[in-house]
Amino acid sequence: MSEEILICAADAVLDGGRGVRFPVTAGGEDATGFVVRHNGKPYAYLNRCAHVPIELDWNQGEFFESSKLYIMCSTHGAIYIPDSGMCAGGPCRGGRLRPIPVVEHDEQLYWQPDDYIRPARA
């Protein structure tokens, strides 16, 4: 089993609702990841727009645009498909969000580090 790091209780992330941010180290630098729920499944990504490497959320945890169909960058309006992270419109053309493996079990959400995204530094 891969290393799993607790994000939050599974019921803290509602379908199309607020996401939950969590600290990570990405490429050796401090960053945040986030998890959202779409069509019943959790998806986690590095909180960094593919257009310009800035955080996406409008206010902390606000990642979806008004229809709740897309994740949207608050700065330039790039929109992403929640289940793939692929750019669906705006200045992120051809880009995608960096996925973070996420698993749900025992009523909790956990993320799994990889070669690029590691646990946050102490």
N, C-alpha and C positions, 0 to 999 in steps of 0.2 A: 504494500500500500504506500502511495506517495505521502509525503509530509502534508498535513492539513492544518491550516491556521484559521481559528474561529473568526468569523466576521460578526455575526449577530444571530439572534433567533430568527428562524425562517419566517415567522408571521410578522416580522418588522418590515418586510419588503413586500408590499402589496402590488398586485398586477396593475401596471400603468401608474403607480404612485411614486412617492419619493424613493430615491435610491439611498444606499448607505455607503459612505466613504470609509476607506480604511488605509492606513499608512503602509507604504511599500518602499523598496529601493529599486529603482529602474535604471539599469546601466550604470550602477554605482552612485546614482544621485537620489536624494530624497524626493519622493513623489507620493501620489495617492492613487488608489484604485477605487472602483465603485462597483456595486452590484445593484441591478434593477431586476424586476420581474416583468415578463412579457408573455402573454398567452400561457400563463401558469408556470413558466420555467424561469429559473434565475440565470442571468448572464452577467459576467463581470469583465470589466475593461480597465486599462490604464486610463486615468483621468487626464487625457491629453489629446487635443484635437489633431486630426491628420493634416489640417490646413496650416495651422500655426500651433506650435507646441505649448498651448495654454489650457488651463482647466476648463471643462465644459459647462459645469452647472451654473444656473442663473443665481440661485441662492443655494446654500449648502444642501445637497441631496436632490435638487430640482433639475432632472436631466431630460424629461420628456417635454415635447412641445405640446400645445394645447389639445390636439386630437388624441394624444397618448399613443400614436402610432410610430413615432420616431424619437430617437435621442437627438437633441439639438444643441449645438454649440452656442452659448449665450453671446459670444463676441461677434461672430461674422455670419451666423445662421446656417452653418453647415449642418446637414441632417444625415443621420445614420440609421440603418435598419437594426433594430434591437437584437435580433437573433444571430446576426452575422458580423455586425460592426462595419459593414460595407457602406460607403458613402452613397446616399440616394439623391443628393442634390446640394447645390451651393458650391462654395469654393474648395471643397475637399475632393473634387472630381478624381476618381481613380484611387482614392485613398481608403483606408479603413482604420478603425480603432484597433489598438493592440489588445487581443483577448487575454484574459487571466482565467485559467481553469478554475471552475467553481463546482462544488458538490453540495448536495442537500441530503442530510440524513439526521435521524434522531431529533427532528424539529429544529435543526440548526443549519446555518450556511457557513461553509468553509472555503477558503481559497487555497490553491496549490502553487507553490513557487516553481519557477522554471529557470533556465539558464540566464534569462535577462531580468526577470522580475523576482526579487528575493524579499525576504522579510525585512521590515524597517530596521534601521540601525538603532541601537539602544540610546 
